[in-house]
Amino acid sequence: MNVRHPVAIAVLACSGLAFADEAPTAGAVITTYADIAAAGYTDSLSTARTLREAIGDFIASPGEESLERARGAWKEARVPYQQTEVYRFGNPLVDDWEGKVNAWPLDEGLIDYVDASYGQESEDNGLYTANLVANPSLSIDGEMVDASSITPALLGNTLHEAGGIESNVATGYHAIEFLLWGQDLNGNEAGAGTRPWSDYAKGDECTNGNCDRRTDYLVAATDLLITDLEEMAGSWAEGGEARESIVSDEGALARMLTGMGSLSYGELAGERMQLGLMLHDPEDEHDCFADNTAASHYYDGVGIRNVFEGRYERVDGSVVEGASLRDLLAAADPALADELGADIDASVSELGDMLESQQNGRAYDQLIAQGDDEGNAMVQEAIDALIVQTRGIERAVAALDVSIEIEGSDSLDDPSAVFQ
Protein backbone atom coordinates (compact mmCIF):
# COMPACT_ATOMS: atom_id res chain seq x y z
CA MET A 1 0.00 0.00 0.00
CA ASN A 2 2.86 2.39 0.72
CA VAL A 3 4.83 4.16 -1.98
CA ARG A 4 8.04 6.10 -1.66
CA HIS A 5 9.12 9.59 -2.65
CA PRO A 6 12.84 9.46 -3.42
CA VAL A 7 15.04 12.51 -3.06
CA ALA A 8 18.19 11.28 -4.74
CA ILE A 9 21.31 13.17 -3.74
CA ALA A 10 24.72 12.13 -2.44
CA VAL A 11 25.04 10.82 1.10
CA LEU A 12 26.77 12.92 3.77
CA ALA A 13 29.15 11.15 6.11
CA CYS A 14 28.65 11.86 9.81
CA SER A 15 32.37 11.76 10.45
CA GLY A 16 32.55 15.28 11.80
CA LEU A 17 31.79 17.39 8.72
CA ALA A 18 30.63 20.90 9.62
CA PHE A 19 29.29 23.61 7.32
CA ALA A 20 30.78 26.47 9.31
CA ASP A 21 33.08 26.94 12.28
CA GLU A 22 30.15 27.43 14.67
CA ALA A 23 28.08 24.57 13.29
CA PRO A 24 27.89 21.28 15.16
CA THR A 25 29.40 18.22 13.59
CA ALA A 26 27.04 15.68 12.13
CA GLY A 27 28.43 13.22 14.66
CA ALA A 28 27.43 15.49 17.55
CA VAL A 29 23.91 15.77 16.12
CA ILE A 30 23.62 12.00 15.91
CA THR A 31 24.80 11.66 19.53
CA THR A 32 21.98 13.98 20.64
CA TYR A 33 19.54 11.94 18.54
CA ALA A 34 20.65 8.74 20.28
CA ASP A 35 20.57 10.38 23.72
CA ILE A 36 16.97 11.48 23.17
CA ALA A 37 16.03 7.98 22.03
CA ALA A 38 17.58 6.48 25.15
CA ALA A 39 15.70 8.93 27.36
CA GLY A 40 12.42 8.42 25.53
CA TYR A 41 12.50 4.64 25.73
CA THR A 42 13.63 4.77 29.36
CA ASP A 43 10.67 7.05 30.13
CA SER A 44 8.39 4.68 28.24
CA LEU A 45 9.71 1.86 30.40
CA SER A 46 9.26 3.75 33.67
CA THR A 47 5.68 4.75 32.82
CA ALA A 48 4.90 1.17 31.79
CA ARG A 49 6.12 0.05 35.21
CA THR A 50 3.84 2.66 36.79
CA LEU A 51 1.01 1.26 34.68
CA ARG A 52 1.82 -2.23 35.96
CA GLU A 53 1.62 -0.98 39.55
CA ALA A 54 -1.75 0.62 38.89
CA ILE A 55 -3.01 -2.58 37.28
CA GLY A 56 -1.74 -4.54 40.28
CA ASP A 57 -3.70 -2.24 42.60
CA PHE A 58 -6.80 -2.61 40.44
CA ILE A 59 -6.58 -6.39 40.42
CA ALA A 60 -6.03 -6.50 44.18
CA SER A 61 -9.06 -4.28 44.77
CA PRO A 62 -11.31 -4.13 41.70
CA GLY A 63 -13.56 -1.09 41.59
CA GLU A 64 -14.44 1.94 39.50
CA GLU A 65 -11.81 4.18 41.09
CA SER A 66 -8.95 1.69 40.78
CA LEU A 67 -9.94 0.98 37.16
CA GLU A 68 -9.89 4.70 36.37
CA ARG A 69 -6.43 5.00 37.92
CA ALA A 70 -5.19 2.14 35.72
CA ARG A 71 -6.72 3.80 32.67
CA GLY A 72 -5.06 7.09 33.59
CA ALA A 73 -1.70 5.33 33.94
CA TRP A 74 -2.16 3.83 30.47
CA LYS A 75 -2.74 7.28 28.99
CA GLU A 76 0.32 8.65 30.78
CA ALA A 77 2.40 5.76 29.44
CA ARG A 78 1.47 6.78 25.89
CA VAL A 79 3.02 10.25 26.24
CA PRO A 80 6.72 9.31 26.13
CA TYR A 81 6.21 6.28 23.89
CA GLN A 82 4.51 8.23 21.10
CA GLN A 83 7.44 10.64 21.08
CA THR A 84 9.72 7.70 20.18
CA GLU A 85 7.79 6.77 17.03
CA VAL A 86 9.96 9.13 14.98
CA TYR A 87 12.76 6.59 15.50
CA ARG A 88 10.86 3.84 13.78
CA PHE A 89 11.23 4.40 10.04
CA GLY A 90 14.91 5.30 9.93
CA ASN A 91 16.00 2.49 12.24
CA PRO A 92 15.34 -1.09 11.09
CA LEU A 93 15.93 -2.44 14.61
CA VAL A 94 13.09 -0.27 15.90
CA ASP A 95 10.79 -0.97 12.96
CA ASP A 96 11.22 -4.74 13.34
CA TRP A 97 10.49 -4.49 17.08
CA GLU A 98 7.66 -1.91 17.03
CA GLY A 99 4.92 -4.38 16.16
CA LYS A 100 5.32 -6.05 19.53
CA VAL A 101 4.26 -2.94 21.42
CA ASN A 102 2.20 -0.67 19.16
CA ALA A 103 0.60 -2.77 16.42
CA TRP A 104 -2.86 -1.66 15.30
CA PRO A 105 -5.60 -2.05 14.27
CA LEU A 106 -6.45 -5.28 16.03
CA ASP A 107 -9.21 -7.86 15.79
CA GLU A 108 -10.22 -7.65 19.43
CA GLY A 109 -12.36 -10.79 19.22
CA LEU A 110 -9.09 -12.71 19.33
CA ILE A 111 -8.64 -11.55 22.92
CA ASP A 112 -12.01 -11.38 24.67
CA TYR A 113 -15.76 -11.15 24.24
CA VAL A 114 -17.15 -8.65 21.75
CA ASP A 115 -20.53 -7.16 20.91
CA ALA A 116 -22.81 -9.00 18.47
CA SER A 117 -22.32 -6.15 15.97
CA TYR A 118 -18.69 -7.27 15.61
CA GLY A 119 -19.81 -10.39 13.75
CA GLN A 120 -18.87 -14.01 14.18
CA GLU A 121 -16.26 -14.64 11.51
CA SER A 122 -13.96 -13.10 8.96
CA GLU A 123 -12.93 -14.69 5.70
CA ASP A 124 -9.47 -13.19 6.24
CA ASN A 125 -8.94 -14.32 9.84
CA GLY A 126 -9.89 -17.68 11.31
CA LEU A 127 -9.11 -16.33 14.80
CA TYR A 128 -11.42 -13.32 14.42
CA THR A 129 -13.50 -14.36 17.45
CA ALA A 130 -11.18 -16.93 19.00
CA ASN A 131 -11.61 -15.27 22.44
CA LEU A 132 -8.55 -16.51 24.29
CA VAL A 133 -9.98 -15.30 27.60
CA ALA A 134 -12.89 -17.75 27.30
CA ASN A 135 -11.06 -20.66 25.68
CA PRO A 136 -8.23 -22.65 27.29
CA SER A 137 -7.32 -24.20 23.94
CA LEU A 138 -7.24 -22.80 20.42
CA SER A 139 -6.70 -24.16 16.93
CA ILE A 140 -4.02 -22.19 15.10
CA ASP A 141 -3.07 -23.26 11.58
CA GLY A 142 -4.77 -26.60 12.18
CA GLU A 143 -2.90 -27.36 15.40
CA MET A 144 -4.40 -27.29 18.88
CA VAL A 145 -2.63 -24.90 21.24
CA ASP A 146 -2.77 -25.28 25.00
CA ALA A 147 -3.86 -21.89 26.34
CA SER A 148 -4.82 -23.06 29.81
CA SER A 149 -2.18 -20.72 31.26
CA ILE A 150 -2.09 -17.21 29.84
CA THR A 151 1.55 -16.19 29.99
CA PRO A 152 3.76 -13.60 28.27
CA ALA A 153 5.29 -16.42 26.22
CA LEU A 154 1.89 -17.60 25.00
CA LEU A 155 0.91 -14.07 23.97
CA GLY A 156 4.21 -13.05 22.40
CA ASN A 157 5.38 -16.29 20.82
CA THR A 158 2.14 -18.03 19.85
CA LEU A 159 -0.84 -15.72 19.68
CA HIS A 160 0.60 -12.41 18.43
CA GLU A 161 0.18 -12.25 14.65
CA ALA A 162 -0.90 -15.90 14.72
CA GLY A 163 -1.30 -17.38 11.27
CA GLY A 164 0.78 -14.55 9.86
CA ILE A 165 -2.21 -12.18 10.17
CA GLU A 166 -1.19 -8.68 11.28
CA SER A 167 -4.58 -7.90 12.86
CA ASN A 168 -4.09 -10.76 15.34
CA VAL A 169 -2.60 -8.31 17.82
CA ALA A 170 -2.24 -10.02 21.18
CA THR A 171 0.39 -7.83 22.83
CA GLY A 172 1.33 -4.22 23.44
CA TYR A 173 -0.40 -0.99 24.34
CA HIS A 174 -3.54 -1.60 22.30
CA ALA A 175 -4.22 -5.09 23.66
CA ILE A 176 -3.93 -3.59 27.16
CA GLU A 177 -6.13 -0.67 26.09
CA PHE A 178 -8.88 -3.06 24.97
CA LEU A 179 -8.65 -5.01 28.22
CA LEU A 180 -9.03 -1.80 30.24
CA TRP A 181 -11.75 -0.07 28.19
CA GLY A 182 -13.45 -2.72 26.07
CA GLN A 183 -14.97 -1.84 22.71
CA ASP A 184 -16.05 1.69 21.89
CA LEU A 185 -19.55 1.07 20.53
CA ASN A 186 -20.46 4.74 20.17
CA GLY A 187 -19.52 5.14 16.53
CA ASN A 188 -18.91 8.82 15.81
CA GLU A 189 -20.84 9.84 18.91
CA ALA A 190 -19.31 10.83 22.24
CA GLY A 191 -17.93 8.16 24.54
CA ALA A 192 -15.11 5.63 24.81
CA GLY A 193 -15.24 1.97 25.78
CA THR A 194 -17.18 1.18 28.95
CA ARG A 195 -15.82 -2.15 30.17
CA PRO A 196 -17.09 -2.58 33.75
CA TRP A 197 -14.63 -3.03 36.60
CA SER A 198 -16.58 -6.15 37.48
CA ASP A 199 -15.04 -7.90 34.45
CA TYR A 200 -12.12 -8.37 36.86
CA ALA A 201 -14.14 -9.06 40.00
CA LYS A 202 -13.85 -12.15 42.11
CA GLY A 203 -16.58 -14.68 42.79
CA ASP A 204 -20.21 -13.84 42.19
CA GLU A 205 -19.44 -10.20 41.27
CA CYS A 206 -17.67 -11.30 38.07
CA THR A 207 -19.39 -10.12 34.89
CA ASN A 208 -19.08 -11.60 31.41
CA GLY A 209 -17.34 -14.68 32.76
CA ASN A 210 -13.70 -15.75 32.97
CA CYS A 211 -12.58 -12.88 35.20
CA ASP A 212 -9.60 -14.89 36.41
CA ARG A 213 -8.33 -15.51 32.87
CA ARG A 214 -9.02 -11.91 31.86
CA THR A 215 -6.92 -10.84 34.83
CA ASP A 216 -4.16 -13.22 33.80
CA TYR A 217 -4.20 -11.77 30.29
CA LEU A 218 -4.00 -8.17 31.50
CA VAL A 219 -1.07 -8.96 33.79
CA ALA A 220 0.77 -11.03 31.17
CA ALA A 221 0.35 -8.39 28.46
CA THR A 222 1.61 -5.62 30.74
CA ASP A 223 4.56 -7.67 31.96
CA LEU A 224 5.46 -8.42 28.35
CA LEU A 225 5.23 -4.73 27.44
CA ILE A 226 7.75 -3.99 30.18
CA THR A 227 10.08 -6.71 28.92
CA ASP A 228 9.90 -5.40 25.36
CA LEU A 229 10.56 -1.82 26.46
CA GLU A 230 13.51 -2.98 28.56
CA GLU A 231 14.95 -4.45 25.38
CA MET A 232 14.63 -1.21 23.41
CA ALA A 233 15.79 1.06 26.24
CA GLY A 234 18.87 -1.11 26.53
CA SER A 235 19.41 -1.03 22.79
CA TRP A 236 19.73 2.80 22.89
CA ALA A 237 21.89 2.92 26.01
CA GLU A 238 25.67 3.32 25.74
CA GLY A 239 27.01 0.29 23.87
CA GLY A 240 23.51 -0.84 22.85
CA GLU A 241 22.86 -2.24 19.40
CA ALA A 242 20.54 0.52 18.14
CA ARG A 243 22.87 3.28 19.35
CA GLU A 244 25.94 1.64 17.85
CA SER A 245 24.10 1.14 14.56
CA ILE A 246 23.30 4.83 14.16
CA VAL A 247 26.46 6.47 15.54
CA SER A 248 28.66 4.34 13.29
CA ASP A 249 26.58 4.83 10.14
CA GLU A 250 27.75 7.31 7.50
CA GLY A 251 24.08 7.57 6.45
CA ALA A 252 22.89 8.48 9.94
CA LEU A 253 21.56 11.93 9.00
CA ALA A 254 19.55 10.36 6.21
CA ARG A 255 18.05 7.92 8.72
CA MET A 256 17.06 10.79 11.02
CA LEU A 257 15.35 12.66 8.20
CA THR A 258 13.71 9.48 6.92
CA GLY A 259 12.13 8.93 10.32
CA MET A 260 10.88 12.51 10.48
CA GLY A 261 9.52 12.55 6.94
CA SER A 262 7.93 9.12 6.92
CA LEU A 263 6.15 9.58 10.24
CA SER A 264 5.03 13.06 9.21
CA TYR A 265 3.73 12.11 5.77
CA GLY A 266 2.91 8.49 5.06
CA GLU A 267 2.14 7.30 8.57
CA LEU A 268 0.59 10.19 10.51
CA ALA A 269 -0.86 12.48 7.83
CA GLY A 270 -1.78 9.53 5.61
CA GLU A 271 -2.57 6.21 7.25
CA ARG A 272 -3.54 7.51 10.69
CA MET A 273 -5.44 10.67 9.70
CA GLN A 274 -6.35 11.17 6.03
CA LEU A 275 -7.63 7.60 5.64
CA GLY A 276 -10.01 7.82 8.59
CA LEU A 277 -11.16 11.28 7.55
CA MET A 278 -11.92 10.11 4.02
CA LEU A 279 -13.91 7.14 5.31
CA HIS A 280 -15.35 8.98 8.34
CA ASP A 281 -14.65 5.69 10.11
CA PRO A 282 -14.26 5.66 13.93
CA GLU A 283 -12.56 2.28 13.64
CA ASP A 284 -9.70 3.97 11.80
CA GLU A 285 -8.22 5.71 14.81
CA HIS A 286 -5.12 4.79 16.71
CA ASP A 287 -6.31 4.68 20.35
CA CYS A 288 -9.87 3.76 19.47
CA PHE A 289 -10.96 2.02 22.70
CA ALA A 290 -9.83 4.82 25.00
CA ASP A 291 -10.69 7.75 22.70
CA ASN A 292 -7.10 8.90 23.20
CA THR A 293 -6.21 9.22 19.53
CA ALA A 294 -5.71 12.99 19.46
CA ALA A 295 -3.14 12.71 22.24
CA SER A 296 -1.24 10.01 20.38
CA HIS A 297 -1.18 12.12 17.21
CA TYR A 298 -0.04 15.18 19.15
CA TYR A 299 2.89 13.42 20.79
CA ASP A 300 3.93 11.94 17.45
CA GLY A 301 4.22 15.53 16.25
CA VAL A 302 6.16 16.52 19.36
CA GLY A 303 8.53 13.61 18.71
CA ILE A 304 9.32 14.95 15.23
CA ARG A 305 10.04 18.35 16.75
CA ASN A 306 12.26 16.77 19.41
CA VAL A 307 14.53 15.31 16.74
CA PHE A 308 14.71 18.54 14.75
CA GLU A 309 15.36 20.77 17.78
CA GLY A 310 17.65 18.28 19.57
CA ARG A 311 15.62 18.63 22.75
CA TYR A 312 13.39 16.28 24.76
CA GLU A 313 11.56 17.04 27.99
CA ARG A 314 11.46 13.93 30.14
CA VAL A 315 8.49 12.81 32.24
CA ASP A 316 10.25 14.07 35.39
CA GLY A 317 10.62 17.54 33.85
CA SER A 318 14.35 17.31 33.17
CA VAL A 319 15.61 18.05 29.67
CA VAL A 320 17.91 16.12 27.35
CA GLU A 321 19.36 18.39 24.68
CA GLY A 322 22.43 18.91 22.56
CA ALA A 323 23.66 19.62 19.05
CA SER A 324 20.62 19.63 16.80
CA LEU A 325 19.58 18.97 13.25
CA ARG A 326 18.22 22.52 13.21
CA ASP A 327 21.68 23.87 14.08
CA LEU A 328 23.26 21.83 11.30
CA LEU A 329 20.67 22.99 8.77
CA ALA A 330 21.05 26.62 9.89
CA ALA A 331 24.75 26.50 8.99
CA ALA A 332 23.82 25.42 5.47
CA ASP A 333 20.64 27.48 4.98
CA PRO A 334 19.57 29.70 7.89
CA ALA A 335 16.30 30.76 6.26
CA LEU A 336 15.29 27.18 5.60
CA ALA A 337 16.11 26.18 9.20
CA ASP A 338 13.81 28.92 10.47
CA GLU A 339 11.11 28.05 7.95
CA LEU A 340 11.15 24.35 8.78
CA GLY A 341 11.18 25.10 12.50
CA ALA A 342 8.12 27.31 12.04
CA ASP A 343 6.38 24.64 9.94
CA ILE A 344 6.98 21.99 12.59
CA ASP A 345 5.73 24.32 15.32
CA ALA A 346 2.63 24.95 13.20
CA SER A 347 1.90 21.24 12.80
CA VAL A 348 2.31 20.65 16.53
CA SER A 349 -0.08 23.55 17.14
CA GLU A 350 -2.69 22.09 14.77
CA LEU A 351 -2.35 18.68 16.40
CA GLY A 352 -2.64 20.45 19.74
CA ASP A 353 -6.01 21.87 18.69
CA MET A 354 -7.30 18.31 18.29
CA LEU A 355 -5.87 17.37 21.67
CA GLU A 356 -7.58 20.37 23.27
CA SER A 357 -10.84 19.26 21.66
CA GLN A 358 -10.37 15.78 23.13
CA GLN A 359 -9.67 17.23 26.56
CA ASN A 360 -12.86 19.28 26.28
CA GLY A 361 -14.94 16.18 25.57
CA ARG A 362 -15.00 16.13 21.77
CA ALA A 363 -12.78 13.23 20.74
CA TYR A 364 -11.10 12.41 17.45
CA ASP A 365 -13.79 9.93 16.32
CA GLN A 366 -16.32 12.75 16.59
CA LEU A 367 -14.12 15.16 14.64
CA ILE A 368 -13.94 12.82 11.63
CA ALA A 369 -17.70 12.16 11.53
CA GLN A 370 -19.44 12.67 8.21
CA GLY A 371 -21.25 16.00 8.17
CA ASP A 372 -19.15 17.53 10.97
CA ASP A 373 -17.69 20.29 8.82
CA GLU A 374 -15.94 22.03 11.71
CA GLY A 375 -14.38 18.85 13.07
CA ASN A 376 -13.37 17.63 9.61
CA ALA A 377 -11.73 20.98 8.92
CA MET A 378 -9.74 20.78 12.18
CA VAL A 379 -8.37 17.37 11.21
CA GLN A 380 -7.70 18.44 7.62
CA GLU A 381 -5.77 21.50 8.81
CA ALA A 382 -3.51 19.25 10.87
CA ILE A 383 -3.00 16.94 7.87
CA ASP A 384 -2.18 19.90 5.64
CA ALA A 385 0.33 21.23 8.18
CA LEU A 386 2.06 17.84 8.30
CA ILE A 387 2.29 17.82 4.49
CA VAL A 388 3.78 21.32 4.50
CA GLN A 389 6.43 20.31 7.02
CA THR A 390 7.22 17.22 4.95
CA ARG A 391 7.95 19.42 1.96
CA GLY A 392 10.27 21.39 4.24
CA ILE A 393 11.98 18.19 5.35
CA GLU A 394 12.55 17.34 1.68
CA ARG A 395 14.16 20.74 1.15
CA ALA A 396 16.33 20.14 4.21
CA VAL A 397 17.43 16.86 2.66
CA ALA A 398 18.70 18.77 -0.37
CA ALA A 399 20.40 21.44 1.74
CA LEU A 400 22.19 18.83 3.84
CA ASP A 401 23.19 16.84 0.75
CA VAL A 402 21.72 13.50 1.80
CA SER A 403 19.45 10.96 0.11
CA ILE A 404 16.24 9.59 1.62
CA GLU A 405 13.00 7.86 0.71
CA ILE A 406 9.87 9.01 2.53
CA GLU A 407 7.07 6.51 3.09
CA GLY A 408 3.89 7.38 1.20
CA SER A 409 0.21 6.55 1.62
CA ASP A 410 -2.54 5.78 -0.86
CA SER A 411 -4.89 8.08 1.03
CA LEU A 412 -2.60 10.99 0.11
CA ASP A 413 -1.01 9.83 -3.13
CA ASP A 414 -3.86 7.90 -4.80
CA PRO A 415 -7.14 8.50 -2.91
CA SER A 416 -9.19 6.63 -5.51
CA ALA A 417 -7.38 3.42 -4.56
CA VAL A 418 -8.85 3.62 -1.04
CA PHE A 419 -12.34 3.08 -2.41
CA GLN A 420 -11.49 0.26 -4.80
C-alpha positions, 0 to 999 in steps of 0.5 A: 500500500505504501509508496516512496518519494525518493530525493536522490542526492549524495550521502553525507558522512557523519564523520565530523563534517561541519558547514561552518566553524560554529556549526555542530558536527554531524556526529554530535547531532547524531549523539543527541539523537541517540541520547533522546532515544535512550531517554524516551524509551527509558521514560516509556519503560518507567511509565509502563512500570507505573502502569503495571503498579496501577493494574496490580492495585486494580486487580487486588481491589477491583472497583471503578476508582482503581480501574480509572487509575489504571486507565489514567496510567495507560494514557500517561504511558502513551506520552513518552512512547509516542514521542519515540515513534519518529525513531521507527522508520529510519531504524530497522531495529526499531521498525522490526520491534515496534509491532510487539508494542504498538501494532494496530488495528487489532481484531479484538475478538481474538482476545475477549468477548465482543458485541454481536455487531462485531460479527462471528467470523472473517474470511481473512482471519480464522481467529477473528472471534477466538476469544482466548480469555474464554477458551483454554485451547485454540486451533491455530493453523490446524494445530491445537494450542494449550492456552490453559495458562495465559503467559507472556510467552503464549501471547508473544510467541504463539498468539501475536500475529498468529497465522501470519495475520497482522490484525491478530494483535495479542500484545502491546499498548492496544491489547492492554487498552482493549482489556481496560476499556473494552470496545467503543460502541459509540460510533462517531458519537461521544464516549469511549469503551465502557468495560465494567470493573466487574469484568475483573471481580472475584466470585459472584461479582464477576461479569461476562465470565472468565474474570480470572483468565481476563486478569491473567491476560491483563497482567501477562500483556503488561509484563510483556510490554515492560520486557519489550521496552527494557529491550529497546531502552537497553538497545539505545543505552551506551554500547547498545545495538541501536545506538551503535548502529546509528552512531557508526553509520555514515548515512545516519543523517539520512536515517534521522530525516527518513524517520521525520519525513515518513512519520510526518507524511505516510504514517501520521498524515496519511494512514492515521489521519487522512484515511479515517477522515476520508472514510469517516470511520471511527474504527480507523483511529489509533487509540480507538478504545480509550478515545485517546487518539488525538493525544497520540497524534499530538505526541507523534508531532512533538517527537518529530520536533524533538529530533529537529530541535535536539531537545526532549523534555522527560516525564520528570521535567528534566531536559535532554538536549544537545547539538541539533539537526536545526543547528546543522541545517542553519549552517547550510541554509539559515532561512530554511532552518527557520522556515522548517522550525516554524512549519513543525511548530505549526503542525504541533499547534494544529495537532494540539487543537485536536488534543484540546478538543479531546480534553474538552470532551470532543474526541477524534472519532467525533471530529472525523464524523461525516457531516461535521464540517468544523471537526473535519476541517480541524483534522484536515488542517492538521494533515495539511500542516504535516504535508507542508512540514514534509515538503520542508523536510525534503528541502532540508534533505537537499540542503544537507546533501543526503538521500532519503525515501519518505514513506507514502500513503494511498490516502494521500497519493492515490485517494481513488485506490482507497475506495477500490 
